[in-house]
Amino acid sequence: MPQGVGEAGSKWFTLEEVLTLRRHFDSEGSAAKEYLPYKPEGAPAKIVAVANFKGGSGKTTTCAHLAMSAALDGYKVLVIDLDSQASMTSLLGGRVDDEWQTVFPLIARDYAQALTRENEVRAAQG
């Protein structure tokens, strides 16, 4: 069983240790308590999108807190960072050296292909 790391009278646990403890208490603990998150078998995943056109409105911070809270509650979480600055990726411990390592090239490629098709139609029309 995870013991955590003691510091100034407190115990600190990693997320993996917390999830291990929850699984243990779910199988060995009181039947009157729920230790694992409830999700009906076969139920689809929940999708949450945080969006706004204005920069600096707290989208990344809101998304990070929602994701971390759900993960700490025991849910599996997938965060997709579509920001070319990769702020969420950095917040969650990832490292991005330049915008070409983000979703930006994929969006740019798709946009370039759409423009190419549009220009081909215009050229064919004379």
Summary of the structure (lengths in Angstrom):
residues: 126
radius of gyration: 22.0
end to end distance: 73.8
largest distance: 78.1
contacts: 220
relative contact order: 0.07
helix: 46%
strand: 5%
